[in-house]
Amino acid sequence: MLKAQAIKKSYGNLNILKGVDLEVQKGEIVAIVGASGAGKSSLLNILGTLDTPDSGQLFINDEEISKYDNKTLSAFRNKHIGFIFQFHHLLVEFSALENVCIPAFIAGVSRVDAESRAKELLDMLGLKDRYNHKPAELSGGEQQRVAVARALINKPALIFADEPSGNLDSQNALELHHLFIKLRDDFQQTFVIVTHNKDLANMADRTLVMKDGSIVTNV
């Protein structure tokens, strides 16, 4: 599903990633852990095509996307990749339903089809009664579930999550973690998750430990 080879990234004289290699299989939940500054988020941004490496190759479904130009890469990202962040980044002026639909609209999906898919996802995530609620009218856990639905709307091959439960209380965090497991079990959804949460890391199929810009342990 995902293969990275010799990924390097520097900012000025600071070497952030020092030749990272990794592979992720379809339907796998991989957690990336390590101390702050280890390079976890920088690696996730490159794997998710939000940033480009200085050198190295990146393959998703055997396509070498590290060769794509910006326009091609943006279209690929919208269709094949979903993102969940620590802060939900929902648009405050739009309803839950509208927020979920936005990536589908960008992909050219009709309003009827986008709203139908969005309602299916919101129903599945226990938000059937929240279609028309704006983010400020939702709890923290509900906001993050809307963000999960948004990440799933285009049926992506991969979902990248950066500290997805970092802004949630323990109960909502646990529910989100179990949701990831359910999505993996029911739909073979693939996740790569950067987290400091030990419970989430322990629930993953595999954990990569990063230190000083390299993967030092793969368990």
C-alpha positions as CSV (number, residue, x, y, z in Angstrom):
1,M,0.0,0.0,0.0
2,L,2.7,2.5,1.0
3,K,6.5,2.3,0.5
4,A,9.0,5.0,1.3
5,Q,12.7,4.6,0.5
6,A,15.6,6.7,1.8
7,I,13.5,9.7,2.7
8,K,15.6,12.7,3.7
9,K,14.5,16.2,4.7
10,S,16.5,19.2,6.0
11,Y,15.6,22.7,6.9
12,G,18.8,24.8,6.6
13,N,21.5,23.0,8.5
14,L,19.0,21.0,10.5
15,N,18.6,17.4,9.3
16,I,15.1,16.3,10.1
17,L,14.9,13.0,8.3
18,K,18.0,10.9,7.7
19,G,17.1,8.3,5.1
20,V,13.8,6.8,6.4
21,D,12.6,3.5,4.9
22,L,9.2,2.0,5.7
23,E,6.4,-0.1,4.3
24,V,2.7,-0.3,5.2
25,Q,0.3,-3.0,4.1
26,K,-3.3,-2.6,3.2
27,G,-5.6,-2.8,6.2
28,E,-2.7,-2.2,8.7
29,I,-2.7,0.3,11.5
30,V,0.8,1.6,12.0
31,A,1.7,3.9,14.9
32,I,4.7,6.2,14.8
33,V,6.0,7.2,18.2
34,G,9.0,9.0,19.6
35,A,10.1,12.1,21.5
36,S,9.2,15.6,20.3
37,G,11.6,16.6,17.6
38,A,12.2,13.1,16.4
39,G,10.8,13.8,13.0
40,K,7.4,12.1,13.3
41,S,5.2,14.8,11.9
42,S,7.7,15.8,9.2
43,L,7.7,12.2,8.0
44,L,3.9,12.0,8.2
45,N,3.6,15.2,6.1
46,I,5.9,13.7,3.5
47,L,4.1,10.4,3.4
48,G,0.8,12.2,3.1
49,T,2.2,14.4,0.2
50,L,1.7,17.6,2.2
51,D,5.4,18.2,2.0
52,T,8.2,17.0,-0.4
53,P,11.4,15.2,0.6
54,D,14.8,16.5,-0.4
55,S,15.6,13.0,-1.7
56,G,14.1,9.5,-1.7
57,Q,11.1,7.8,-3.3
58,L,7.5,7.5,-2.2
59,F,5.1,4.8,-3.6
60,I,1.4,4.4,-3.0
61,N,-0.3,1.4,-4.6
62,D,2.9,1.0,-6.7
63,E,2.6,4.5,-8.1
64,E,5.7,6.6,-7.6
65,I,4.0,9.7,-6.5
66,S,7.3,11.5,-5.6
67,K,7.6,12.2,-9.4
68,Y,4.2,13.9,-9.7
69,D,3.9,17.6,-10.4
70,N,1.9,19.8,-8.0
71,K,-1.3,19.6,-9.9
72,T,-1.2,15.8,-10.4
73,L,-0.2,15.4,-6.8
74,S,-3.1,17.5,-5.5
75,A,-5.6,15.5,-7.5
76,F,-4.1,12.2,-6.2
77,R,-4.1,13.4,-2.6
78,N,-7.8,14.4,-2.8
79,K,-8.8,11.1,-4.2
80,H,-6.6,8.6,-2.4
81,I,-5.5,10.2,1.0
82,G,-7.5,11.3,4.0
83,F,-6.2,13.3,7.0
84,I,-7.1,13.6,10.6
85,F,-5.3,16.1,12.8
86,Q,-5.1,16.9,16.5
87,F,-7.4,19.9,16.0
88,H,-10.3,19.1,13.8
89,H,-9.9,22.0,11.4
90,L,-13.6,22.1,10.6
91,L,-14.9,25.2,8.9
92,V,-16.8,27.0,11.6
93,E,-19.4,28.6,9.3
94,F,-20.5,25.2,7.8
95,S,-22.6,22.4,9.2
96,A,-21.2,19.0,10.0
97,L,-22.8,17.7,6.8
98,E,-21.2,20.5,4.7
99,N,-17.8,20.0,6.3
100,V,-17.8,16.3,5.4
101,C,-18.9,17.0,1.8
102,I,-16.1,19.5,1.0
103,P,-13.5,17.0,-0.2
104,A,-16.1,15.3,-2.4
105,F,-17.1,18.6,-3.9
106,I,-13.4,19.3,-4.7
107,A,-13.2,15.9,-6.4
108,G,-16.2,16.8,-8.6
109,V,-18.8,14.6,-6.9
110,S,-22.4,15.9,-7.3
111,R,-24.1,17.4,-4.3
112,V,-26.7,14.6,-4.2
113,D,-24.0,11.9,-4.2
114,A,-21.7,13.7,-1.8
115,E,-24.5,14.4,0.7
116,S,-25.7,10.8,0.5
117,R,-22.2,9.4,1.2
118,A,-21.7,12.0,4.0
119,K,-24.9,11.0,5.7
120,E,-23.9,7.3,5.6
121,L,-20.6,8.2,7.3
122,L,-22.2,10.4,9.9
123,D,-24.8,7.8,10.6
124,M,-22.1,5.2,11.0
125,L,-20.2,7.4,13.4
126,G,-23.2,8.1,15.6
127,L,-23.9,11.6,14.3
128,K,-27.3,11.1,12.6
129,D,-28.8,13.9,14.6
130,R,-25.9,16.3,14.0
131,Y,-26.1,16.9,10.2
132,N,-27.0,20.6,10.5
133,H,-25.0,21.4,13.6
134,K,-22.0,23.7,13.2
135,P,-18.7,22.8,14.9
136,A,-19.3,25.2,17.9
137,E,-22.6,23.2,18.6
138,L,-20.7,19.9,18.8
139,S,-18.7,18.3,21.6
140,G,-15.0,17.7,21.1
141,G,-15.5,14.0,20.4
142,E,-18.3,14.8,17.9
143,Q,-16.1,17.4,16.2
144,Q,-13.3,14.8,15.8
145,R,-15.8,12.2,14.4
146,V,-16.9,14.7,11.8
147,A,-13.3,15.1,10.9
148,V,-13.0,11.3,10.6
149,A,-16.1,11.3,8.3
150,R,-14.5,14.1,6.2
151,A,-11.3,12.0,5.9
152,L,-13.3,9.0,4.7
153,I,-15.6,10.8,2.2
154,N,-13.6,10.0,-0.9
155,K,-12.9,6.4,0.1
156,P,-9.2,7.0,0.4
157,A,-6.6,4.2,0.2
158,L,-4.7,5.7,3.2
159,I,-5.6,7.8,6.2
160,F,-2.8,9.8,8.0
161,A,-3.5,11.0,11.5
162,D,-1.3,13.4,13.5
163,E,-2.1,13.2,17.3
164,P,-5.8,12.5,16.5
165,S,-6.8,12.1,20.1
166,G,-4.4,14.7,21.5
167,N,-7.1,17.2,22.1
168,L,-9.7,14.8,23.6
169,D,-10.5,13.7,27.1
170,S,-9.7,10.1,28.0
171,Q,-13.2,8.7,27.2
172,N,-13.5,10.4,23.8
173,A,-9.9,9.4,23.0
174,L,-10.7,5.7,23.8
175,E,-13.8,5.9,21.6
176,L,-11.8,7.3,18.7
177,H,-9.2,4.7,19.0
178,H,-11.8,1.9,18.9
179,L,-13.3,3.6,15.9
180,F,-10.0,3.3,14.0
181,I,-10.0,-0.4,14.9
182,K,-13.6,-0.9,13.6
183,L,-12.8,0.9,10.4
184,R,-9.8,-1.4,9.9
185,D,-11.8,-4.5,10.7
186,D,-14.9,-3.6,8.7
187,F,-13.4,-1.8,5.7
188,Q,-9.7,-2.8,5.6
189,Q,-8.9,0.9,6.1
190,T,-5.2,1.6,6.3
191,F,-3.9,4.1,8.9
192,V,-0.6,5.7,9.7
193,I,-0.8,7.5,13.0
194,V,1.6,9.7,14.8
195,T,0.8,9.7,18.5
196,H,2.1,10.2,22.0
197,N,-0.9,8.2,23.3
198,K,0.5,4.8,24.6
199,D,-3.0,3.2,24.5
200,L,-3.4,4.0,20.8
201,A,0.1,2.9,20.0
202,N,-0.6,-0.4,21.8
203,M,-3.8,-0.9,19.8
204,A,-1.9,-0.6,16.5
205,D,-0.8,-3.6,14.5
206,R,2.7,-2.3,14.4
207,T,4.6,0.5,16.1
208,L,7.6,2.4,14.6
209,V,9.8,4.2,17.1
210,M,11.6,7.3,15.7
211,K,14.7,9.0,17.2
212,D,16.7,11.8,15.7
213,G,15.2,11.5,12.3
214,S,15.5,7.8,11.9
215,I,13.3,4.7,12.6
216,V,15.1,2.9,15.4
217,T,12.6,0.2,16.3
218,N,9.9,-1.6,14.3
219,V,7.6,-3.8,16.5
